[in-house]
Every structure is written in structure tokens, then in C-alpha cells.
């Protein structure tokens, strides 16, 4: 019977793992099933563009994996039983249970409300395609002068605020952050960010803690109020609770604790990649949730798993960083050089050149999902058990 590999989630990490494994293993010896709730591959790094009113190209997963041997199953994961090695599914193509020999967990993350009342009822987000489409529709309903408040001063919040302000110049866009907006960036990058926000008419509220979200405003810790016909919540991400509900060892954030090869430290038949995994990066710091992390984690996991299954040497590599890229609408951006352990340097490329490079990187990330070996030849190896069996037959 074929070795059954089940990949949960088709974001950048999960989609890359499935495609790379299909090019590393003989399809007559393994069965690779990719489970995803959406029938398309969704470019999550572009969801702020979708929310602002831009149309993104469809990328059907079945077209993406045509001819590779990867079976796509549209469904939602509700539970993982690591003792029985099964996954419980619902919706999409029907409820059921899927068995596995090796599991790759790549369910990603969603918006974290941090227990703030009113977020679930009144706030929008750009964590998923349907979320972005709902925000898009709501923005289209606003009258000129309508207020939009982006809660969160991180990468997602900055990009969402700039994109909305550029696409909807008749709206009043503001951004509120618990600390400073983009305060981790270098001085040069922060100055450029503030210049762009001023040009786009974005009001910045720093050192502002939001304690409640209402239908047309937010309430702050000081008792003040900020107007918000639409609140866009980007104040952090949280992983889905499915892993924490299983017997897998997880961190306090609910992420699966993995070793350097993205293998679960408690269940060796499980690998985790992307936002769902807690892996150690340079200097012992956890790798951050980002597309820039997801793809190299996927390469690491796929190559390590393929090597173990085929009896080959497990490759070793350290995942590190080189850049942080921020889009500020369609015509401006920031390219911030960082050290391998993700610390800011003084090197910054901004403006139209920064926007072009950011666009190139985003397009390259999507291209990489369709070309998971980065145009290197596909080398499909036989499983170790199959090789041993063939040797015994030849000796008879």
C-alpha cells in the first residue's frame, strides 16, 4: 500500500510542500492529498488589495497540481487524532475521516481579537479571502467622508491603511497602534512611511489601546473614542486551535513545536510549517509568522521528509532573513534590509523602486508555489522500503 501523505492547508507553506514532495517521490509509491477549504490558492499577501477593490487572478488548486499526482480535496479540518492518525473533515466535498501515514500541518493563522469586546461583532479583517471580500463590500457602501479605522500598526495594518486610502480617496482613513506605527523599522523607513501617510491623508494614533469596538467607533483605554464607520482589525494573528486540541506538543501560542527539519518534537510522523509551527531561527529566536518564513519552512520540511522516506541524508539548513517589504498602495513601498536574525539595518529602498521590488517579490512567491523546486530538475526517488523489496527480488 502506498505511503499516505496528507497536507492540511494550501497557503504558501502547505501548497509548496505538496508540490515539492510530488517532485521528490515516486507517485506509484506515495499518495499525496492536499486538503483546503477554498478551491483556489489564495495570495494572502495581496488580500489588502482585494479588500480595497482590486481583482486578483484565480488560481484553482486542481489546475495548479494537474499532472503532479497530488489529489486536492476541498474540505475544512475540524480535528486531528494523532493516535489514530486520522483527520476529521467537514463541508466542501463532504464530511469524513482521512487516514495518513505522514501528516503535514499547515493550517496557518487567523485574526487574534485579544479578548477585546466587539471585534467579532463589528470589526472586519483581511486574514482570509472571504473576510477581504466582506470588507470590500462594506467599503463600497460608505458615503464620502466615511471613517475607516485600521487597528494595528504592524505590516498588515500599514499595508491595509495605505491601500484603502489610495483606492478610496473620499474616505477618512486612520490607523491606531498600541505602540508606534512601524516602530520596528529603521529611522529612514519610518520617515518615508510617515511621508506617505501624510500624502494619503491617513491620521495616525500611536500609543492608543483599543478596549472596545462598537458599530461606529472604538473606545480607548483612556476613555476616549475614535470614529469608525468601519473598523479593520489587524492587531495580530492567532493559529487555529485544532493542534492544541490534539496530543501534539504545542507552545503557549498554540503553535506546533518542531525541530530544525519542521518535524514535531512529540510525534515524528507529523510535520508543521508556516504560521502553525514554532521553529527556532537564527540566534534562538522563533521564526515570525510571514510569507518570507513559510516558503523556506516548506522547502525544509519537504526535503527532510522525502529524504527520510527514501533513506537518503536529511539536508540541514538554517532559515534566516534578508528583507522586509511593505507596500504603500500601488505606487509606493519600502524595502528594508535586515540581518539574518531579522534585525533592522540602515539600508532602505523606498518609493516607486520599493513598490516595484515588492511587486516582484509577491509575484515570485506565487510563482514559487507553481514551481516548488525553483526550476531545478524533478528527481523522484523510490521509498526505502520499495528499494529494499526490489533488491530482494533481484537477488532471487
C-alpha positions as CSV (number, residue, x, y, z in Angstrom):
1,X,0.0,0.0,0.0
2,X,1.2,3.5,-0.9
3,X,2.6,5.7,1.9
4,X,-0.2,8.2,2.6
5,X,0.9,11.8,3.0
6,X,-1.8,14.3,3.9
7,X,-1.1,18.1,3.8
8,X,-3.6,20.3,5.7
9,X,-3.8,23.8,4.3
10,X,-2.9,25.3,0.9
11,X,-1.3,28.6,1.8
12,X,2.2,29.4,0.8
13,X,3.6,26.7,3.1
14,X,1.2,23.8,2.5
15,X,0.9,24.4,-1.2
16,X,4.7,24.4,-1.6
17,X,5.2,21.3,0.5
18,X,2.6,19.3,-1.6
19,X,4.1,20.3,-4.9
20,X,7.7,19.8,-3.8
21,X,7.0,16.3,-2.4
22,X,5.3,15.3,-5.7
23,X,8.6,16.1,-7.4
24,X,10.7,14.3,-4.9
25,X,8.9,11.0,-4.5
26,X,7.6,8.3,-7.0
27,X,3.8,8.8,-7.3
28,X,3.2,5.0,-7.6
29,X,4.7,4.6,-4.1
30,X,3.1,7.6,-2.3
31,X,-0.3,9.2,-2.2
32,X,-0.3,12.9,-1.5
33,X,-3.6,14.5,-0.6
34,X,-3.9,18.3,-0.1
35,X,-6.9,19.4,2.0
36,X,-8.0,23.0,1.7
37,X,-11.3,24.9,2.4
38,X,-11.0,27.1,-0.6
39,X,-10.8,25.6,-4.1
40,X,-8.2,28.2,-5.1
41,X,-4.7,29.1,-3.9
42,X,-5.1,32.5,-2.3
43,X,-2.3,35.0,-2.3
44,X,-2.7,36.1,1.3
45,X,-0.1,38.9,1.0
46,X,-2.4,40.6,-1.5
47,X,-5.7,40.4,0.5
48,X,-5.4,44.1,1.3
49,X,-5.5,44.7,-2.4
50,X,-8.6,42.6,-2.8
51,X,-10.3,44.4,0.1
52,X,-9.6,47.8,-1.5
53,X,-11.4,46.9,-4.7
54,X,-8.8,45.3,-6.9
55,X,-9.4,41.9,-8.6
56,X,-6.9,39.1,-8.2
57,X,-6.4,36.3,-10.7
58,X,-8.0,32.9,-9.8
59,X,-5.5,30.1,-9.2
60,X,-7.6,26.8,-8.9
61,X,-5.7,24.2,-6.9
62,X,-6.7,21.4,-9.3
63,X,-5.2,23.3,-12.2
64,X,-2.1,24.0,-10.2
65,X,-1.5,20.3,-9.4
66,X,-2.7,18.9,-12.7
67,X,-0.4,16.0,-13.7
68,X,1.6,16.0,-10.5
69,X,-0.2,13.2,-8.7
70,X,-1.4,15.5,-5.9
71,X,-5.0,14.9,-5.0
72,X,-6.9,18.0,-3.9
73,X,-9.8,17.7,-1.5
74,X,-11.9,20.7,-0.8
75,X,-12.9,20.5,2.8
76,X,-12.5,22.0,6.3
77,X,-10.5,20.4,9.0
78,X,-12.3,20.0,12.3
79,X,-10.0,17.7,14.3
80,X,-6.7,15.8,14.1
81,X,-6.3,12.5,16.0
82,X,-2.5,11.8,16.2
83,X,-3.0,8.5,18.0
84,X,-5.3,7.0,15.3
85,X,-3.5,9.0,12.6
86,X,-6.7,10.4,11.2
87,X,-8.1,13.8,10.2
88,X,-11.8,14.7,10.5
89,X,-13.2,16.8,7.7
90,X,-16.4,18.6,7.0
91,X,-18.1,20.7,4.3
92,X,-16.8,21.2,0.8
93,X,-16.7,17.7,-0.8
94,X,-18.4,16.1,2.2
95,X,-17.6,15.2,5.7
96,X,-15.4,12.2,6.5
97,X,-12.3,10.9,8.0
98,X,-8.9,10.8,6.2
99,X,-6.2,8.5,7.3
100,X,-2.5,9.3,7.0
101,X,1.0,7.8,7.5
102,X,2.6,11.2,7.5
103,X,0.8,14.5,8.2
104,X,2.0,18.0,7.2
105,X,0.1,20.5,9.2
106,X,-0.1,23.9,7.5
107,X,-3.4,25.4,8.6
108,X,-2.0,28.9,9.1
109,X,-3.4,31.6,11.2
110,X,-6.4,33.9,11.6
111,X,-7.1,37.2,13.3
112,X,-6.5,37.5,17.1
113,X,-9.0,39.6,18.9
114,X,-7.0,39.6,22.2
115,X,-10.3,39.4,24.0
116,X,-11.4,42.9,23.0
117,X,-15.2,43.1,23.1
118,X,-16.9,43.9,19.9
119,X,-14.2,42.7,17.5
120,X,-16.1,39.6,16.4
121,X,-19.4,41.5,16.0
122,X,-18.2,44.8,14.5
123,X,-14.7,44.6,13.0
124,X,-13.5,43.5,9.6
125,X,-10.2,41.9,8.8
126,X,-8.0,40.8,5.8
127,X,-7.0,37.4,7.2
128,X,-8.8,35.4,4.6
129,X,-10.4,35.8,1.1
130,X,-14.0,35.9,2.3
131,X,-13.0,38.3,5.0
132,X,-11.4,40.6,2.5
133,X,-14.4,40.4,0.2
134,X,-16.8,41.4,3.0
135,X,-14.6,44.4,3.8
136,X,-14.5,45.3,0.1
137,X,-18.3,45.3,0.0
138,X,-18.6,47.4,3.2
139,X,-16.1,50.0,1.9
140,X,-18.2,50.3,-1.2
141,X,-21.3,51.2,0.9
142,X,-19.6,54.1,2.7
143,X,-20.6,57.7,1.7
144,X,-17.8,60.2,1.0
145,X,-16.3,61.3,4.3
146,X,-16.9,57.9,5.9
147,X,-14.4,57.0,8.6
148,X,-12.2,53.9,8.4
149,X,-10.0,52.9,11.3
150,X,-7.3,50.3,10.9
151,X,-6.4,48.8,14.3
152,X,-2.8,47.6,14.4
153,X,0.5,49.2,13.4
154,X,2.2,46.2,12.0
155,X,2.9,45.2,8.4
156,X,-0.7,44.2,7.7
157,X,-2.2,47.3,9.3
158,X,0.2,49.6,7.4
159,X,-0.4,48.0,4.1
160,X,-4.2,47.9,4.6
161,X,-4.4,51.5,5.6
162,X,-2.3,52.7,2.6
163,X,-4.2,50.6,0.1
164,X,-7.6,51.7,1.3
165,X,-6.6,55.3,1.5
166,X,-5.2,55.3,-2.1
167,X,-8.2,53.3,-3.5
168,X,-10.8,55.4,-1.7
169,X,-9.6,59.0,-1.5
170,X,-13.0,60.2,-0.5
171,X,-12.9,58.2,2.8
172,X,-11.2,59.4,6.0
173,X,-8.7,56.7,6.9
174,X,-6.9,56.5,10.3
175,X,-4.6,53.9,11.9
176,X,-4.3,53.2,15.6
177,X,-1.5,51.3,17.3
178,X,-0.8,50.2,20.9
179,X,2.8,51.4,20.4
180,X,4.2,53.2,17.4
181,X,3.2,52.6,13.8
182,X,6.1,50.7,12.1
183,X,8.2,51.4,15.2
184,X,10.4,48.4,14.5
185,X,11.6,49.9,11.2
186,X,14.8,51.9,10.8
187,X,14.7,55.7,11.1
188,X,14.8,56.2,7.3
189,X,12.0,53.8,6.7
190,X,9.8,55.3,9.4
191,X,10.3,58.8,7.9
192,X,9.3,57.6,4.5
193,X,6.3,55.8,6.0
194,X,5.1,59.0,7.7
195,X,5.6,61.0,4.5
196,X,3.4,58.6,2.5
197,X,0.7,58.5,5.2
198,X,0.7,62.3,5.2
199,X,0.3,62.3,1.4
200,X,-2.5,59.9,1.6
201,X,-4.2,61.8,4.3
202,X,-4.0,58.9,6.9
203,X,-4.4,60.0,10.5
204,X,-2.0,58.2,12.9
205,X,-3.0,57.5,16.5
206,X,0.0,56.0,18.4
207,X,0.2,54.7,22.0
208,X,-3.5,54.0,21.7
209,X,-5.0,50.9,23.3
210,X,-8.4,49.9,22.0
211,X,-10.6,48.4,24.7
212,X,-13.9,48.0,22.8
213,X,-15.1,48.1,19.2
214,X,-18.6,49.4,18.5
215,X,-20.6,49.7,15.3
216,X,-19.4,53.2,14.5
217,X,-16.5,53.9,16.8
218,X,-13.8,52.4,19.1
219,X,-13.3,53.1,22.7
220,X,-9.7,53.5,24.1
221,X,-8.1,52.7,27.4
222,X,-8.2,56.4,28.3
223,X,-12.0,56.5,27.9
224,X,-11.7,58.4,24.6
225,X,-13.4,57.5,21.4
226,X,-12.3,57.3,17.7
227,X,-14.9,57.4,15.0
228,X,-15.0,54.3,12.8
229,X,-17.9,53.5,10.4
230,X,-15.6,50.6,9.5
231,X,-13.0,49.1,11.8
232,X,-10.4,46.9,10.2
233,X,-8.7,44.7,12.9
234,X,-5.1,43.8,12.1
235,X,-3.8,43.7,15.7
236,X,-2.0,40.3,15.4
237,X,-2.7,36.8,14.4
238,X,-3.5,33.5,16.2
239,X,-3.3,29.9,15.0
240,X,-6.3,27.7,14.7
241,X,-7.0,25.7,17.9
242,X,-7.0,22.3,16.2
243,X,-3.4,21.4,17.0
244,X,-3.8,22.5,20.7
245,X,-6.8,20.2,21.0
246,X,-4.8,17.2,19.9
247,X,-2.0,15.4,21.7
248,X,0.7,17.3,19.8
249,X,3.1,19.4,21.8
250,X,2.3,23.0,21.2
251,X,3.6,26.3,22.5
252,X,1.7,28.8,24.6
253,X,0.6,30.4,21.3
254,X,-0.9,27.1,20.1
255,X,1.8,26.5,17.5
256,X,3.2,23.0,17.0
257,X,6.7,22.8,18.4
258,X,9.1,21.5,15.7
259,X,12.8,20.7,15.3
260,X,15.1,22.2,12.6
261,X,13.5,19.9,9.9
262,X,10.0,21.1,10.8
263,X,9.2,17.7,12.4
264,X,7.0,17.7,15.5
265,X,9.1,17.1,18.7
266,X,6.4,14.9,20.1
267,X,5.1,13.0,17.1
268,X,7.7,12.2,14.4
269,X,5.1,11.3,11.8
270,X,3.8,14.9,11.9
271,X,5.5,18.0,10.3
272,X,4.3,21.5,10.7
273,X,5.1,24.5,8.5
274,X,4.1,28.2,8.2
275,X,2.3,30.1,10.9
276,X,1.1,26.9,12.6
277,X,4.7,25.9,13.5
278,X,7.0,27.2,16.2
279,X,10.6,26.8,14.8
280,X,13.8,28.3,16.0
281,X,15.6,30.8,13.8
282,X,19.0,32.4,14.0
283,X,20.0,33.4,17.5
284,X,17.5,31.1,19.0
285,X,14.6,33.5,18.3
286,X,11.3,32.0,17.0
287,X,10.7,32.4,13.3
288,X,8.0,35.0,12.7
289,X,4.7,34.5,11.0
290,X,5.3,35.6,7.4
291,X,5.3,34.5,3.8
292,X,9.1,35.0,4.0
293,X,9.2,32.3,6.6
294,X,6.5,30.0,5.2
295,X,8.3,29.1,1.9
296,X,11.7,28.2,3.3
297,X,10.0,26.2,6.0
298,X,8.1,24.3,3.3
299,X,11.3,23.5,1.4
300,X,12.9,22.3,4.6
301,X,10.0,20.1,5.6
302,X,9.5,18.6,2.1
303,X,13.2,17.8,1.6
304,X,13.6,16.3,5.1
305,X,10.5,14.2,4.8
306,X,11.5,13.0,1.3
307,X,15.0,12.1,2.5
308,X,13.7,10.1,5.4
309,X,11.2,8.2,3.3
310,X,13.8,7.3,0.7
311,X,16.7,6.5,3.1
312,X,18.8,9.5,2.0
313,X,20.7,12.0,4.0
314,X,18.5,14.6,5.6
315,X,19.6,18.0,4.5
316,X,20.4,20.7,7.0
317,X,19.9,24.4,6.6
318,X,19.2,27.4,8.8
319,X,16.3,29.6,7.9
320,X,17.2,33.2,8.0
321,X,16.0,36.6,6.8
322,X,17.3,39.3,4.4
323,X,14.5,41.7,3.7
324,X,11.2,43.1,4.9
325,X,8.9,44.5,2.2
326,X,6.0,46.9,2.7
327,X,3.6,48.0,0.0
328,X,2.2,51.5,0.5
329,X,-0.5,51.4,-2.2
330,X,0.3,50.5,-5.8
331,X,2.9,53.3,-6.4
332,X,5.0,53.4,-3.3
333,X,6.7,50.9,-0.9
334,X,9.5,50.2,1.5
335,X,12.3,47.6,1.1
336,X,14.0,47.3,4.5
337,X,17.2,45.3,4.7
338,X,17.5,43.1,7.8
339,X,20.2,40.9,9.3
340,X,19.8,37.1,9.2
341,X,18.1,37.2,12.7
342,X,15.6,39.8,11.4
343,X,17.1,43.0,12.9
344,X,16.8,46.2,11.0
345,X,19.8,47.7,9.2
346,X,20.2,51.2,7.8
347,X,19.7,50.1,4.2
348,X,16.3,51.1,2.8
349,X,14.9,51.3,-0.7
350,X,11.7,53.3,-0.9
351,X,9.3,55.0,-3.3
352,X,8.4,53.6,-6.7
353,X,11.5,51.4,-6.7
354,X,10.5,49.9,-3.4
355,X,7.0,49.3,-4.8
356,X,8.4,47.5,-7.9
357,X,10.6,45.3,-5.9
358,X,7.8,44.4,-3.5
359,X,5.5,43.5,-6.5
360,X,8.3,41.4,-8.0
361,X,8.7,39.5,-4.6
362,X,4.9,39.0,-4.3
363,X,4.7,37.7,-7.9
364,X,7.7,35.5,-7.2
365,X,6.1,33.9,-4.2
366,X,3.0,32.9,-6.2
367,X,5.3,31.6,-9.0
368,X,7.2,29.6,-6.4
369,X,4.1,27.7,-5.4
370,X,3.6,26.5,-9.0
371,X,7.4,25.8,-9.3
372,X,8.3,24.4,-5.9
373,X,11.7,23.2,-6.9
374,X,12.6,26.6,-8.4
375,X,13.1,25.1,-11.9
376,X,15.6,22.6,-10.7
377,X,15.1,19.1,-12.2
378,X,12.5,16.9,-10.6
379,X,14.2,13.9,-9.0
380,X,11.7,11.4,-7.9
381,X,13.3,8.8,-5.6
382,X,11.9,5.4,-4.6
383,X,10.9,4.8,-1.0
384,X,13.4,3.0,1.1
385,X,11.1,0.0,1.6
386,X,10.4,-0.3,-2.1
387,X,14.1,-0.2,-2.9
388,X,14.8,-2.9,-0.4
389,X,12.0,-5.1,-1.8
390,X,13.3,-4.6,-5.3
391,X,16.8,-5.6,-4.2
392,X,15.5,-8.8,-2.6
393,X,13.6,-9.7,-5.7
394,X,16.6,-9.1,-7.9
395,X,18.7,-11.4,-5.6
396,X,16.2,-14.4,-6.0
